[in-house]
Structures are given as C-alpha cells and as structure tokens.
Amino acid sequence: MVSKWGRRELSNPLPANRGLANAGRERNGKHCGHPDKVSAMPRQARIEVPGVPMHVTQRGVNRCAIFLDDEDRHHYRRLLREACLNHGVLIHAYVLMDNHVHLLLHAEQAGAASRAMRAVGQAYVQAFNQRHGRIGTLWQGRYKSSLVDSDAHALRVIRYIELNPVRAAMVDAPEAHRWSSVHLHLGLGQDALVTPHPLYLSLGETPAARAHTYRAWLMSGTDDEELDRIRAHMAQEKALGHPRFQAMLEKTLNRPVDLKPRGRPALSKGDGGN
C-alpha cells in the first residue's frame, strides 16, 4: 500500500498545501557492534531561537540501528520525556525509526533544546552499550536541527515526521507504526510525551474534529518538492519557512539562515552568462 501514499491525491483541508505523497523510501540500518571511525566534520554554530520550533533528527553511526527491541524504545522515550521536562522543552511530534529519530521541539529558553538532546543522547548511549555489550559511539555525530516557521510549516513538518514509517515501507499506514505521535493526532490514544502544537489545536473545536481534519491533511501526503525542501534545510541546518520569517531570523541572529545555493553561482549577463 505504499503506492497509496505516493500516487493518490486526496482533498486537502489546508489550502496552503496541495501535495501528493512521496513513494521514496528511507533506509533502515542494522545493529553494528563495532562502529567504523567517523571522519570529523567542521562544526557550525547551531541556530536556536527561543519560541521557535526546532525539527531535530539524530541517526545511528553508519546507519546502524539505535533500537534493537521495544525495551530500547521504551527507555529512549523515558529519557526523552525526563530530559525535556527538566529543561522546559515541549515535544510537538516524534517518530522512532530503527536507525534514527525525528522530533519537533519547542523551547522558550535559549539552549534548552540542545541541553535536553545532549542529556538524552549521553544517557541513552551509556544504557544501550551496557545492555547490548558494546562500546564506542552510537550517534552519527551531533544531531541535526532546523528551525521551523510555525505559521507556515509546522504542520507540514509534523506530517513529514509521522509519514516516515510509510515512506520507509515499514508499515502500510502511519497509525500502524507504534512509536509515533500520530496516534495522538488521529485521536487514537493519549501520549504523555506530546504537547499538541497550536496549529493542530486550531484544526477543530473538539478532539474528534481535530483528528478528522488532521487525518485528511496527513492522507494528502507530502510531494517531492516539499520533501526535498524539508530535507535540504535539515541537511544544511537552516530555517524552514516564509521569506519574512527567514528575514526576521537573519536580522535577529546577524547570520544567513536560508539555504546555500548548490554548485557554482550563475554568471550574470555582464559576466558572460546567458
């Protein structure tokens, strides 16, 4: 049924996006007892602004599995909830895959999300290594993050996160994946890990109405252009959003927050270009 998400175009409850689902797949890794050496990459300062949601992803080294069973997943959830509570961080969406995680976080204090991620990352690696008799790093470097424009892109990122298991062909429908915030958003159960985003709460006056509207939004899927945009901003750790949102951040931070152009810059006509 993966094609259902890649080829069907359904009615969209939010006019800002008319997307087809993407049929691309995301690889799931295997457990590696002895990870290869990871080449060091130069670090850039993380873009983190109080009150602005942050899309976070963290992957296993060499695409190796970071969860081997449900006990690992339960423990990661416990650590994540504890770290976010301790540092004042809200979780609007999440998915636990086999070899990586996606989170949409919100913090009102600068650096709070980074501190929470550092705490859960260190504690989880220690517990994972002890339980599975391994040593060394588990993560593929530090986690990646991208700021998200709440007004224009928060629901799109939530949908992107919750459709990960379908794109990876792990399940036929997002709610079939147990380790995801989708169950709360579809009204299928409670989740103490999740605080619904204000845009989700605006989808209806009752929980049932919100779940109904969100299901239609989720089923409308994510087209290739939107997928590429979310992934590119994550890869470069830039701010995903409307140009006005990006301009505001650039003025606040005094640094570029939009994507760097790919390849060599095009020549102008005066320079001999077309």
Backbone bond lengths (Angstrom), bond angles and torsions (degrees), N, CA, C in turn:
res aa  C-N    CA-C-N  psi(-1)  N-CA   C-N-CA  omega(-1)  CA-C   N-CA-C  phi
1 M - - - 1.456 - - 1.520 112.93 -
2 V 1.342 117.34 7.26 1.464 118.34 179.68 1.518 110.40 -60.63
3 S 1.339 115.97 -33.72 1.463 118.98 -179.46 1.514 112.12 -61.75
4 K 1.337 115.90 -26.42 1.468 119.57 176.83 1.514 111.21 -55.76
5 W 1.326 116.36 -36.34 1.458 120.85 -178.15 1.514 111.10 -85.03
6 G 1.316 116.98 -16.94 1.444 119.22 -176.31 1.506 114.55 -100.79
7 R 1.324 118.25 -17.07 1.460 118.95 -172.35 1.525 114.60 -124.95
8 R 1.316 118.80 -22.79 1.458 119.71 -176.97 1.509 110.78 -86.84
9 E 1.319 117.03 136.69 1.456 121.55 175.10 1.516 107.83 -109.76
10 L 1.316 117.11 117.09 1.450 122.45 -177.51 1.512 109.83 -107.90
11 S 1.322 115.38 165.72 1.460 119.39 177.96 1.514 109.38 -62.60
12 N 1.335 116.10 142.72 1.463 121.74 -174.78 1.520 109.42 -112.18
13 P 1.357 118.15 122.11 1.459 119.68 -178.01 1.520 113.35 -74.29
14 L 1.338 117.77 -14.07 1.458 120.80 -179.56 1.515 108.42 -116.04
15 P 1.324 120.09 109.78 1.454 122.22 -173.34 1.513 114.40 -63.66
16 A 1.324 118.35 -14.48 1.464 119.59 -177.82 1.518 112.26 -69.42
17 N 1.350 118.47 -12.66 1.454 120.26 -176.44 1.507 109.57 -144.51
18 R 1.344 116.55 128.15 1.462 121.21 174.27 1.519 107.14 -125.80
19 G 1.312 115.97 85.94 1.459 119.01 -171.90 1.507 113.32 -112.49
20 L 1.332 115.43 151.92 1.438 122.09 166.64 1.511 107.54 -95.41
21 A 1.303 116.75 150.07 1.458 119.32 177.94 1.507 109.78 -71.20
22 N 1.299 115.02 152.07 1.462 120.56 -179.77 1.504 110.17 -96.65
23 A 1.332 115.77 137.94 1.455 120.00 -177.75 1.515 111.86 -96.21
24 G 1.329 117.17 4.10 1.463 119.65 179.06 1.505 110.87 -65.28
25 R 1.306 116.30 155.86 1.448 120.78 -176.19 1.512 110.94 -119.08
26 E 1.335 115.57 145.89 1.443 121.80 177.55 1.519 108.08 -107.26
27 R 1.331 116.38 127.43 1.444 121.33 -174.86 1.519 111.34 -66.61
28 N 1.337 113.79 143.78 1.454 119.97 172.54 1.508 108.47 -107.04
29 G 1.326 116.57 136.73 1.445 119.80 -174.36 1.508 113.47 -89.22
30 K 1.315 116.09 173.89 1.447 123.69 175.99 1.524 108.66 -113.62
31 H 1.328 114.02 154.35 1.460 119.25 -179.84 1.516 110.20 -64.36
32 C 1.317 117.30 133.91 1.461 122.20 177.69 1.511 108.63 -118.86
33 G 1.301 116.76 119.81 1.451 120.07 -178.73 1.511 112.47 -72.89
34 H 1.339 117.91 -32.04 1.460 121.85 -178.51 1.514 108.60 -131.16
35 P 1.319 117.85 91.25 1.460 120.76 -176.55 1.512 111.85 -64.08
36 D 1.342 114.28 146.05 1.448 119.63 175.78 1.512 110.26 -70.46
37 K 1.325 116.11 160.60 1.450 120.80 177.17 1.516 110.19 -66.61
38 V 1.313 116.02 134.26 1.460 120.82 -179.25 1.521 108.74 -98.95
39 S 1.311 116.40 127.17 1.454 119.75 179.96 1.519 110.02 -67.55
40 A 1.318 116.22 139.00 1.462 121.14 -177.89 1.515 110.37 -73.65
41 M 1.329 116.04 138.43 1.453 122.30 177.93 1.528 108.21 -116.81
42 P 1.322 117.92 142.55 1.458 119.54 178.76 1.524 110.84 -62.80
43 R 1.323 116.39 137.32 1.461 120.54 -177.67 1.514 111.20 -89.21
44 Q 1.311 115.52 143.56 1.447 120.65 171.16 1.524 107.91 -114.49
45 A 1.309 115.93 151.57 1.456 119.75 -179.10 1.518 110.19 -61.97
46 R 1.323 115.97 132.87 1.454 120.52 -178.74 1.528 110.31 -72.45
47 I 1.332 116.89 138.33 1.458 122.00 175.75 1.523 107.88 -86.83
48 E 1.318 116.30 113.25 1.463 121.43 -178.92 1.519 108.35 -142.93
49 V 1.334 116.84 119.42 1.458 121.77 -175.93 1.530 108.98 -125.13
50 P 1.330 118.33 126.96 1.467 120.41 178.90 1.529 111.64 -54.69
51 G 1.336 115.51 134.46 1.452 121.12 177.47 1.507 115.23 85.76
52 V 1.320 118.26 -5.40 1.463 121.85 179.51 1.520 108.82 -106.97
53 P 1.339 118.92 123.33 1.468 120.76 -179.16 1.522 112.18 -58.31
54 M 1.331 114.86 151.56 1.456 121.53 -178.32 1.529 109.73 -128.68
55 H 1.328 115.90 121.85 1.462 121.94 173.72 1.523 107.40 -84.71
56 V 1.319 116.35 121.32 1.459 122.60 -175.12 1.520 109.82 -120.07
57 T 1.317 116.07 138.93 1.459 120.32 170.43 1.515 109.21 -136.64
58 Q 1.324 115.47 142.48 1.465 120.90 176.41 1.518 108.44 -137.53
59 R 1.339 115.07 132.96 1.464 121.36 -173.01 1.516 111.38 -118.37
60 G 1.333 114.43 155.61 1.447 120.62 174.79 1.520 111.08 -73.22
61 V 1.340 116.92 148.27 1.445 121.84 -179.43 1.530 109.86 -59.87
62 N 1.332 115.79 134.31 1.464 122.00 -178.95 1.529 112.43 54.47
63 R 1.335 116.38 30.63 1.464 123.62 -180.00 1.529 113.02 63.05
64 C 1.326 116.74 22.96 1.461 120.65 178.04 1.529 110.44 -74.85
65 A 1.323 115.57 157.21 1.462 121.15 -178.95 1.523 110.46 -66.47
66 I 1.317 115.74 140.99 1.457 121.38 174.54 1.529 110.93 -108.22
67 F 1.327 116.37 -10.38 1.465 121.85 174.51 1.528 107.85 -128.62
68 L 1.320 116.70 123.91 1.460 120.26 178.59 1.521 112.87 -101.46
69 D 1.332 116.48 -19.25 1.457 119.68 179.09 1.528 108.91 -161.30
70 D 1.321 115.81 -179.97 1.464 120.11 -177.10 1.524 112.35 -67.54
71 E 1.320 117.74 -27.75 1.458 119.07 177.19 1.525 110.86 -63.25
72 D 1.341 116.65 -39.15 1.466 120.05 175.09 1.522 110.61 -61.28
73 R 1.317 116.43 -44.79 1.465 120.45 -176.96 1.528 111.21 -66.21
74 H 1.335 116.35 -42.18 1.466 119.44 177.07 1.522 110.68 -60.65
75 H 1.330 116.24 -41.45 1.464 119.30 -178.01 1.535 110.76 -67.67
76 Y 1.332 117.23 -40.71 1.463 119.82 177.74 1.530 110.07 -61.43
77 R 1.321 117.23 -43.52 1.465 120.55 178.41 1.523 111.04 -59.68
78 R 1.318 116.98 -43.68 1.476 120.31 179.91 1.521 110.56 -62.25
79 L 1.324 116.41 -45.44 1.463 120.02 179.69 1.523 111.30 -64.43
80 L 1.330 116.60 -40.79 1.457 120.83 -179.50 1.526 110.86 -64.40
81 R 1.312 116.62 -44.92 1.468 119.85 179.90 1.526 110.68 -63.69
82 E 1.330 116.82 -43.77 1.464 120.52 -179.78 1.531 111.21 -63.46
83 A 1.335 116.88 -44.64 1.465 120.41 -178.81 1.523 111.22 -64.77
84 C 1.325 116.87 -41.77 1.468 119.97 -179.23 1.525 111.38 -68.77
85 L 1.320 117.65 -37.58 1.462 120.10 175.95 1.524 110.94 -64.70
86 N 1.323 116.38 -42.33 1.464 120.63 -178.07 1.523 112.74 -65.38
87 H 1.323 116.70 -30.90 1.462 120.49 -174.62 1.530 113.00 -108.84
88 G 1.319 117.77 8.78 1.462 120.50 176.02 1.510 113.92 68.73
89 V 1.317 117.10 41.88 1.465 122.33 -178.21 1.523 109.49 -113.44
90 L 1.320 117.14 133.58 1.459 122.52 176.01 1.525 109.65 -97.67
91 I 1.332 115.72 146.07 1.465 122.34 176.33 1.524 107.53 -110.89
92 H 1.330 117.07 114.63 1.459 121.13 -179.82 1.527 112.19 -90.60
93 A 1.326 118.18 -26.02 1.456 121.92 179.58 1.516 108.88 -161.73
94 Y 1.331 116.11 154.84 1.460 120.20 177.28 1.523 109.70 -160.35
95 V 1.315 114.86 159.28 1.458 121.45 167.26 1.520 107.18 -149.93
96 L 1.317 116.05 135.99 1.458 122.52 174.35 1.520 107.57 -103.79
97 M 1.316 116.83 111.84 1.451 122.00 175.48 1.528 107.89 -92.89
98 D 1.329 117.73 -170.35 1.461 119.55 178.93 1.527 111.96 -75.76
99 N 1.333 116.40 -40.48 1.461 119.33 -174.16 1.524 113.89 -121.42
100 H 1.327 117.54 9.65 1.460 120.18 175.84 1.518 110.71 -163.23
101 V 1.326 114.96 167.35 1.461 121.20 176.98 1.528 108.37 -128.52
102 H 1.323 115.10 153.93 1.464 122.61 170.50 1.522 107.51 -125.90
103 L 1.334 116.04 137.83 1.459 122.08 178.95 1.518 109.23 -138.22
104 L 1.333 116.53 147.93 1.464 121.35 167.24 1.517 106.10 -116.93
105 L 1.338 115.72 111.22 1.460 122.46 -173.04 1.527 111.24 -110.97
106 H 1.331 115.09 158.19 1.466 121.24 178.04 1.519 108.07 -142.61
107 A 1.323 116.17 127.98 1.466 120.53 178.53 1.519 109.15 -137.15
108 E 1.317 116.14 144.80 1.462 121.62 179.21 1.524 112.59 -96.51
109 Q 1.310 117.36 -3.84 1.456 121.44 178.59 1.519 109.99 -119.79
110 A 1.327 116.60 138.09 1.459 121.16 179.69 1.521 110.21 -61.29
111 G 1.326 115.72 132.91 1.455 121.28 176.92 1.508 115.47 83.62
112 A 1.336 118.41 -6.89 1.463 120.42 -176.08 1.526 111.62 -64.43
113 A 1.328 117.26 -43.13 1.463 119.86 -179.76 1.522 110.83 -64.16
114 S 1.324 116.89 -40.80 1.461 120.27 177.98 1.520 111.75 -62.68
115 R 1.315 116.62 -41.38 1.464 119.66 179.05 1.525 111.54 -65.53
116 A 1.335 116.13 -39.72 1.461 119.45 178.73 1.527 111.11 -65.41
117 M 1.328 116.94 -43.98 1.461 120.39 179.99 1.524 111.18 -65.38
118 R 1.325 116.88 -37.89 1.468 119.57 178.30 1.527 110.12 -64.54
119 A 1.323 116.94 -41.92 1.465 120.65 -178.32 1.524 111.29 -64.40
120 V 1.329 116.51 -48.42 1.459 118.53 -178.17 1.521 110.90 -68.80
121 G 1.324 117.39 -36.98 1.457 120.27 -179.46 1.509 112.54 -63.45
122 Q 1.326 117.48 -45.97 1.458 121.56 -179.34 1.522 111.43 -67.23
123 A 1.330 116.69 -44.52 1.463 120.02 -178.33 1.526 111.20 -65.99
124 Y 1.335 116.09 -38.55 1.456 118.37 -177.39 1.521 111.59 -69.29
125 V 1.322 117.73 -42.41 1.465 120.61 179.79 1.526 110.37 -60.32
126 Q 1.323 117.19 -44.01 1.457 120.71 179.46 1.526 110.91 -59.93
127 A 1.331 116.50 -46.07 1.462 120.14 -179.10 1.525 111.46 -68.40
128 F 1.328 116.89 -41.36 1.468 121.24 -179.60 1.528 110.37 -62.87
129 N 1.322 117.43 -46.72 1.458 120.58 -178.99 1.526 111.77 -63.33
130 Q 1.323 115.75 -41.29 1.459 119.42 179.97 1.531 110.51 -65.87
131 R 1.310 116.83 -42.54 1.464 120.48 -176.45 1.517 112.10 -69.18
132 H 1.346 116.83 -36.65 1.464 119.95 -173.49 1.529 112.95 -105.80
133 G 1.327 116.88 9.61 1.447 120.37 174.02 1.514 114.35 62.50
134 R 1.320 115.87 46.80 1.460 119.88 179.33 1.520 109.38 -129.07
135 I 1.320 115.84 169.68 1.458 121.05 177.22 1.525 108.62 -133.08
136 G 1.308 115.81 166.06 1.455 119.82 174.41 1.510 113.51 93.16
137 T 1.319 114.09 -174.83 1.456 120.86 -175.80 1.518 111.70 -72.03
138 L 1.308 115.66 154.31 1.466 121.89 175.28 1.518 110.87 -114.62
139 W 1.336 116.84 -29.47 1.457 122.00 -173.90 1.526 112.21 -93.69
140 Q 1.316 115.65 148.03 1.461 122.57 174.79 1.529 108.15 -81.99
141 G 1.316 116.16 75.57 1.455 120.43 -176.80 1.519 111.19 70.54
142 R 1.314 115.93 -164.42 1.459 120.09 179.62 1.537 109.02 -75.29
143 Y 1.319 115.33 159.14 1.461 118.99 179.85 1.524 110.32 -66.39
144 K 1.324 116.08 156.29 1.455 121.89 176.13 1.516 109.44 -101.83
145 S 1.339 116.04 152.01 1.459 119.49 -178.42 1.520 110.61 -148.09
146 S 1.317 114.36 153.70 1.458 122.11 178.30 1.520 108.48 -143.10
147 L 1.330 116.89 126.95 1.461 119.71 174.78 1.520 109.93 -67.95
148 V 1.325 116.20 148.81 1.467 121.63 -173.95 1.523 109.80 -128.47
149 D 1.299 115.40 129.79 1.467 122.80 175.46 1.527 108.61 -70.35
150 S 1.322 117.06 110.54 1.472 120.82 -177.38 1.515 112.06 -58.20
151 D 1.335 116.91 -43.57 1.454 120.39 -173.84 1.527 112.53 -65.89
152 A 1.321 117.78 -34.99 1.461 120.09 -171.71 1.520 114.60 -109.88
153 H 1.342 118.39 -25.76 1.450 118.31 -167.69 1.525 115.80 -131.90
154 A 1.306 119.83 -5.20 1.467 119.77 -176.23 1.521 112.00 -59.54
155 L 1.339 117.61 -47.44 1.465 119.69 -179.42 1.524 111.47 -66.75
156 R 1.311 117.53 -30.90 1.462 120.27 177.91 1.522 110.64 -67.62
157 V 1.323 116.54 -40.10 1.460 119.66 178.65 1.526 110.57 -69.54
158 I 1.323 117.67 -39.04 1.466 120.69 175.91 1.527 109.80 -59.12
159 R 1.327 116.73 -45.86 1.466 120.50 178.26 1.530 110.82 -62.33
160 Y 1.332 116.78 -43.27 1.460 121.04 178.38 1.531 110.20 -57.74
161 I 1.334 116.62 -44.73 1.461 121.40 -179.45 1.519 110.66 -62.62
162 E 1.315 116.88 -47.49 1.460 120.09 -172.11 1.527 113.71 -78.00
163 L 1.331 117.69 -14.54 1.465 120.63 175.16 1.532 112.57 -92.26
164 N 1.325 117.52 -1.04 1.462 120.37 179.65 1.527 113.51 -52.57
165 P 1.335 119.66 -47.60 1.468 119.15 -178.19 1.528 113.30 -63.86
166 V 1.327 117.59 -29.38 1.469 120.66 177.87 1.521 110.25 -73.36
167 R 1.343 116.45 -44.59 1.464 119.47 177.79 1.517 111.88 -60.90
168 A 1.326 116.54 -31.85 1.455 121.01 179.21 1.520 112.68 -84.10
169 A 1.330 117.35 2.34 1.465 123.23 178.92 1.529 111.79 61.13
170 M 1.317 116.48 29.56 1.462 120.52 175.98 1.522 110.97 -81.93
171 V 1.338 116.14 -31.58 1.461 122.22 -178.35 1.528 108.67 -142.37
172 D 1.333 115.80 164.47 1.457 120.57 178.18 1.521 112.44 -86.47
173 A 1.323 116.98 -26.19 1.462 121.84 -178.85 1.525 108.04 -140.56
174 P 1.335 118.40 146.97 1.468 120.54 -174.80 1.518 113.99 -57.83
175 E 1.344 117.25 -35.37 1.464 118.88 -178.21 1.525 112.78 -71.99
176 A 1.341 117.04 -10.57 1.464 120.18 176.89 1.525 111.86 -77.03
177 H 1.319 116.79 -13.00 1.466 120.92 176.54 1.521 108.02 -91.08
178 R 1.305 116.38 120.77 1.463 121.38 -172.73 1.520 112.87 -69.87
179 W 1.324 117.26 -32.71 1.464 121.42 -167.13 1.525 110.61 -99.72
180 S 1.321 115.88 70.87 1.452 121.42 -174.11 1.518 110.02 -159.51
181 S 1.332 115.86 153.90 1.464 121.66 175.92 1.517 112.45 -75.49
182 V 1.329 117.87 -4.43 1.461 120.65 -175.25 1.522 112.21 -61.02
183 H 1.316 118.11 -29.52 1.470 120.64 -177.38 1.523 111.07 -66.11
184 L 1.327 116.81 -38.11 1.461 119.62 175.20 1.522 110.47 -66.67
185 H 1.315 117.09 -45.78 1.458 120.82 -176.22 1.527 113.22 -67.56
186 L 1.321 116.97 -26.95 1.470 120.21 177.87 1.526 112.25 -93.03
187 G 1.327 116.90 5.66 1.462 120.44 178.03 1.506 113.74 71.32
188 L 1.330 117.02 26.12 1.463 120.63 -176.21 1.521 112.88 -97.42
189 G 1.318 117.30 -6.76 1.455 120.41 179.74 1.513 111.21 171.97
190 Q 1.319 115.46 166.99 1.456 121.41 177.72 1.525 109.95 -88.09
191 D 1.334 115.85 156.97 1.464 120.69 178.66 1.519 107.62 -148.07
192 A 1.338 116.13 107.87 1.456 121.02 -176.96 1.521 112.30 -66.13
193 L 1.332 117.24 -14.72 1.456 120.49 -179.01 1.528 112.01 -76.62
194 V 1.334 117.21 -22.82 1.465 121.65 -166.35 1.522 112.27 -108.87
195 T 1.333 114.75 135.41 1.459 122.95 167.51 1.520 107.17 -111.20
196 P 1.331 118.84 113.76 1.473 119.72 -176.45 1.525 112.14 -57.23
197 H 1.328 115.75 139.52 1.455 121.63 177.71 1.535 109.37 -70.52
198 P 1.334 118.26 146.47 1.471 119.83 179.20 1.524 113.71 -54.03
199 L 1.334 118.44 -35.07 1.468 119.46 178.55 1.520 110.97 -65.49
200 Y 1.318 117.19 -36.75 1.469 119.04 175.99 1.527 109.72 -64.45
201 L 1.319 117.43 -43.16 1.466 120.85 -179.54 1.522 111.95 -64.07
202 S 1.321 116.57 -23.45 1.467 119.99 179.96 1.525 113.13 -80.74
203 L 1.323 117.66 -4.04 1.466 120.59 -176.89 1.525 113.33 -74.24
204 G 1.317 118.01 -14.68 1.463 120.34 -179.76 1.517 110.96 -173.04
205 E 1.328 115.93 161.84 1.462 120.09 -177.64 1.514 112.47 -83.20
206 T 1.330 117.77 -17.42 1.463 121.56 179.62 1.526 109.22 -126.81
207 P 1.340 117.62 160.08 1.468 119.69 176.66 1.525 112.64 -56.00
208 A 1.323 116.84 -39.58 1.469 120.23 -179.59 1.524 110.95 -65.65
209 A 1.331 116.51 -41.28 1.463 119.85 -179.86 1.524 110.76 -66.49
210 R 1.322 116.76 -41.22 1.466 119.98 178.16 1.529 111.03 -63.30
211 A 1.319 116.49 -43.58 1.466 120.28 -179.26 1.524 110.82 -63.60
212 H 1.326 117.03 -39.69 1.465 121.43 179.99 1.530 110.80 -64.41
213 T 1.323 116.45 -46.92 1.463 120.50 -179.89 1.521 111.07 -66.15
214 Y 1.317 115.94 -40.89 1.468 118.57 -179.06 1.527 111.21 -66.96
215 R 1.327 117.91 -36.37 1.463 119.99 178.31 1.528 110.46 -59.80
216 A 1.319 117.02 -43.94 1.465 119.78 177.79 1.528 111.14 -62.58
217 W 1.327 116.39 -41.00 1.469 121.47 177.85 1.531 110.54 -63.46
218 L 1.322 116.58 -45.22 1.460 120.98 179.75 1.523 111.06 -62.90
219 M 1.326 116.16 -44.01 1.463 121.07 -177.55 1.521 112.40 -68.27
220 S 1.335 117.38 -21.14 1.463 119.18 178.57 1.525 111.07 -70.30
221 G 1.314 116.89 -17.82 1.455 121.72 171.26 1.516 114.26 75.63
222 T 1.324 114.85 -174.53 1.453 123.26 -177.68 1.513 109.07 -125.44
223 D 1.326 117.36 124.44 1.465 119.25 -177.93 1.521 110.94 -79.73
224 D 1.346 115.62 171.01 1.464 120.80 -175.48 1.525 112.03 -60.12
225 E 1.325 116.61 -39.92 1.460 119.96 -177.90 1.526 111.35 -63.18
226 E 1.325 115.77 -43.10 1.457 119.90 179.72 1.529 110.95 -67.94
227 L 1.331 116.75 -41.17 1.463 120.60 176.55 1.523 110.84 -57.79
228 D 1.334 115.21 -48.28 1.470 119.91 -178.45 1.525 110.62 -61.44
229 R 1.328 116.53 -39.90 1.462 120.12 -177.51 1.527 111.23 -66.71
230 I 1.325 116.62 -45.22 1.471 119.74 179.33 1.523 110.22 -62.76
231 R 1.326 116.52 -44.27 1.469 120.40 -177.97 1.526 111.82 -67.68
232 A 1.322 116.83 -38.97 1.461 119.94 -179.20 1.526 111.23 -65.74
233 H 1.326 117.02 -41.98 1.465 119.96 178.97 1.530 110.76 -66.93
234 M 1.317 116.61 -34.25 1.458 119.42 176.36 1.530 110.40 -69.04
235 A 1.323 117.47 -44.76 1.464 121.55 -177.68 1.529 111.11 -59.94
236 Q 1.348 116.47 -39.38 1.466 120.44 -179.55 1.529 112.15 -93.63
237 E 1.339 116.37 -2.68 1.465 122.82 -179.61 1.527 111.06 55.90
238 K 1.339 114.69 52.24 1.454 122.01 179.73 1.525 110.43 -110.15
239 A 1.328 116.62 -179.91 1.460 122.46 -176.72 1.524 110.36 -94.83
240 L 1.318 116.34 122.07 1.457 123.01 -179.54 1.515 109.40 -91.87
241 G 1.342 116.67 119.02 1.449 117.54 179.23 1.510 113.53 169.26
242 H 1.322 114.90 -172.74 1.455 123.18 179.31 1.533 109.09 -65.95
243 P 1.341 118.02 148.56 1.473 119.91 177.73 1.526 113.81 -52.71
244 R 1.332 118.05 -34.81 1.466 120.05 177.88 1.530 110.87 -63.76
245 F 1.326 115.56 -40.11 1.463 121.49 177.62 1.524 110.31 -63.58
246 Q 1.316 116.77 -44.13 1.460 120.71 179.64 1.525 111.39 -66.16
247 A 1.328 116.34 -40.00 1.466 119.91 179.06 1.524 110.70 -63.62
248 M 1.330 117.02 -39.20 1.462 121.05 178.37 1.530 110.41 -63.08
249 L 1.330 116.63 -43.34 1.459 119.99 179.94 1.524 111.33 -67.09
250 E 1.332 116.65 -40.71 1.464 119.45 179.69 1.529 110.90 -61.53
251 K 1.321 116.68 -39.60 1.461 120.12 178.49 1.524 110.97 -68.99
252 T 1.344 116.29 -38.33 1.460 120.65 -179.80 1.523 111.78 -68.27
253 L 1.334 116.03 -43.19 1.461 121.51 -173.47 1.523 113.51 -94.12
254 N 1.340 115.83 -14.97 1.466 121.03 -177.17 1.532 111.28 57.82
255 R 1.328 115.51 44.20 1.459 121.15 178.01 1.520 108.78 -159.29
256 P 1.337 118.97 153.96 1.465 121.17 179.01 1.525 111.09 -65.26
257 V 1.335 116.22 141.80 1.465 120.19 178.19 1.519 112.00 -125.99
258 D 1.344 117.48 -1.88 1.459 120.46 179.31 1.521 109.42 -96.30
259 L 1.334 115.82 170.86 1.455 121.41 -176.48 1.516 111.98 -63.20
260 K 1.321 115.68 144.50 1.450 121.01 170.44 1.517 108.41 -79.56
261 P 1.341 118.66 139.51 1.464 119.99 179.58 1.529 110.89 -64.31
262 R 1.332 115.60 146.50 1.457 120.18 179.00 1.527 110.63 -81.49
263 G 1.308 116.30 142.35 1.465 120.42 174.85 1.510 112.14 73.00
264 R 1.303 115.19 -168.02 1.454 121.47 -179.24 1.520 110.39 -75.90
265 P 1.336 118.56 144.97 1.471 119.77 179.76 1.511 111.63 -64.47
266 A 1.318 115.60 143.23 1.469 120.51 179.55 1.518 110.55 -68.39
267 L 1.324 116.90 143.98 1.462 121.31 177.44 1.503 110.73 -78.04
268 S 1.295 115.58 143.31 1.466 118.94 173.23 1.511 109.34 -78.36
269 K 1.331 117.21 169.43 1.467 119.86 -179.78 1.507 110.91 -60.27
270 G 1.325 117.41 -36.69 1.450 119.73 179.68 1.511 113.28 -67.48
271 D 1.373 116.19 -20.51 1.452 120.49 -179.54 1.523 111.91 -95.45
272 G 1.315 117.23 4.84 1.452 119.00 179.40 1.506 114.02 101.12
273 G 1.338 117.53 6.95 1.459 119.45 178.62 1.518 111.39 -79.63
274 N 1.320 116.48 175.39 1.466 121.54 -179.70 1.530 111.71 -75.52
